[in-house]
Amino acid sequence: MIELRLHKDVYVGAAVDAAMKQFGRYARLTAREEASHWVVQIEAATPARARTVAGELGNAALGGSAKARPAVQP
């Protein structure tokens, strides 16, 4: 099992949820909310698949979070 800890200052909850829906068919995903983090546990058929799903889920959640936040002007 792999556990991702996604800091709430960086990751938007809706983006984490969307990424979990996107990759839920490849592994068993469970999530919980802590004070400063979204925590996603990933269980897959093989350790390699769990690592792949963890990386892709994290990337998707980060991309979705970036799109959800307003652009910062210099």
Steps between C-alpha positions, in 0.01 A plus 500: 500500500614851420380810684502840331490806723384796296531836677185711496700817426586345161222251418131589461264239644284484186810431289604216732148354475505526119839329480375220725203445270729499198739237639263301722463223243872418525531465878303514822510860620391629837526856620481686825535861597745621761549853627758596237498210250285284278621143556443242226580133555568293188478121488559324168559150365877559488740747662594631156138578418455674837804721429374584153151585624646711783713703260224551246241583764731757658569659162131513410409651838774762467395591146136526603598714798702735280202544266266566794710775656511852359811597307756701696604824335860621554 
